Amino acid sequence: MNVQKSIRVLIALGISFLSAGVQPAAQTATAVNRAGGLIGCMTFTPPPNGPFSVGDSYSESGLTLVGQPFHFSDWSDSSAGKGSKSDSAHAGGSPPEMQLNNIVVETSTVSLNFTKIEWKYAERGGNLNLSINGELAIFDNFGEMNGAMLGGVHVAVTGGNGQDSGEVTLYGEISSFGIGGQELWIDDLCFTDAVDPIGNQPINTKSDLGDAPDSANHFGSPYANTAYAFPATVLGKFPTTFDPATAPPIQGQGPKHLSIAHMWLGAAVTAESEADQLPDSDGATNILNLGADLADMDRADDGWLNRWTAVFTDCETTELVVRVTRSSMPLPPTLTNLFLNVWFDGMGNQPTLPSDGDWQDLKDCPNGSGVPAFAREWIVQDAPIPIIPTNSSQVFTITTRLVPNNTPTLTHWLRFSLSELQAVTISTPDDADGRGPVNAFRMGETEDYLYESPPPPPPPPPAGKTDLGDAPDNTNHWGSTNTAYTFPLLTPGRYPTVWNSGVALDPSGPKHQNSALEGILGMNITREDEADIGPDADVVNNIKTGGIDSANYDQADDGWLNPGAPFPNCATTTLKVRVRRGPAAIMPTMLLNVFFDGNRDGDWADIRPCPPDATGAAPSSNEWIVQNWVVNMTGIPLGGFFDYNVPTRLILNTAPTLTHWVRFTLSDSPAVIDSALAPPRADGRGPLQPGFFKNGETEDYIIDGQHPQGQPGALSIAKSVINPFGANTAGKVVTYVIELQHTGGTLAATTILTDPLPAQVIPVGLPSVSNPIPSAGPLVASLAGNLITWNGWLSPGGKIRIEGSLPTRRMPCKRRRPAAA
């Protein structure tokens, strides 16, 4: 890890401000002056080159960078870091770039707020700092901030899965901004305060589309995108893709919203330029990812709040509860409201009448007056949504029109679309079918849902669920051994589990008060006031029930969804974790920590050096494998849940074939540090009694090791090119993809994948690695010259996806040596 340091960015005052209307171009190093605004880019090209310390300054394009302290994941800070120019291009720009080693770049308050700031990045470890308008976030990977609101400003991220590269864009009224990291490179830091020159439209940011099945797409027409598989296969004909050449005019274009950063549905929104084509900030396209028959893959569909309780009765109305959020981005002064439209495919999944998979149908409903009453699949028609205050969210309850539902026990596709224009109709004022305008909407968001009838909401746990863990703890009220492991040696458990043992120096296990339910792990939680004595909703105490040497007796440990994931020594893994949000929760974030007893000594306090890497540095493996990972609670529907893929740090595991105790803690405050350890670090304890976590849950697991007689299965490699430009690719950059999958077997496969590129092809930036089928790791690949290398593991069934960008001066797919694993 590099030495701690920080830099601060100050906007130089005394500059004549520029006029609006021009978007900054990457690689532009000179600020442009116009009447009313400021626009420019820092490419970190001119001298000085550093090193820079706290208090030092660097100026370019009207900006001045000044050093400021860096904040670590335990919320401590240091002023000892350094920053310097690096003659490299890790972030994807042109050399040189700014290298930040434990350093922050931060703007001061400016006279005219920015509306957009963007930069390219590459991060290789440690935690990151991002502050906007005085609000600070400390996190591990940029992807954790994608779609988030910070300081009233929308954050959009590409990449960000850990030790990778990508871009970050901020949209909103930005008066101050800061970015820092421990091993971070940034380049092409661009800024603007531009607004639309005519003053009556919002500026474009990044766009959004829906994710309902659309069989008229870029892969051919018709190309199967299944809407329903039971009781019969029904292809989706919902208008979702925006501009495929194969789309028949009768279907229309999908609703595309050119700005995701003004007003939108729910708390989060992610960016994509097309529904079935990359790039997509989720890493996978909304539908038909690489041509697979997939849909419903937008990870930010969170605006419909009563998804689990709404009932759609045939020929009746219902109520829909919807959340709308607004940033600080300026809106046209004449705009008084947006419009919400909702469609329900009530007649597209039926065994008798024709099944069509669209939102164009209507039916006659009984009416006692004898006057025909029509139920249309367009169930909310241009409902006005008033412009809400900046940096706020509001919840609206909308009553639908009569709903057609011929199959109340089957599934149905819904579309919620918020925009500044009324719905696009086909030929009459009553026949809107979910399509968008030819030139797209200027703002808003479309969210599509596959609804199951009847809705399956789990019963909400009652409030007041005090919770503790159930790992073995020798510091118990019985004063007797609580065994962690019996083979090959009898090892007592020293995991901090008992909250108040009565001994002053004993650490306290994590206790969660949960006076009101904010968030828990999994779907269930049971109450206990202490881990080893007293009343317990499970009847049996979590550990040492009646003084017997027992543990692992909490019956609600259900939040970890892939306990079969391998834990390779000195490597990372991916944990799949379910987080459930309370029906009346208000907390915007919670923190997740995970501990793994890799050396089986009965605690979670150890670190060890790993073999030197390619640079000669020896990183440390750790039993604190997930450190204060930020969970965006506002991205989870009230009363609902979300399954997260959580990357770990380097794991300490000296006994991979034996059992290990693992602790997951979801809490409202960071992990508690044991200052007696060197260096100080967390070991699974909670706040010292009488203190406690206010919210959350702790779940402890004992897991089996990998069976030494197991065998890996087969590895298969698939390679493809994503080219959105057609035949005319001259001067363009295309994306090539390598997918490595492990099929069969009973043991994780470890391998080194190498892919040599032709000598004349120079990659653009670093390759990115994603994990479409957990578990596999690490999510990082290296690039040395023209050789791409991934060294990691895949569990049986696991898959990794490596993407790289290549210029098309020469087509890289014609005469390439094959990738090998």
Disulfide bonds with the S-S distance in Angstrom:
Cys41-Cys190 1.85
Cys315-Cys365 2.02
Cys570-Cys610 2.07
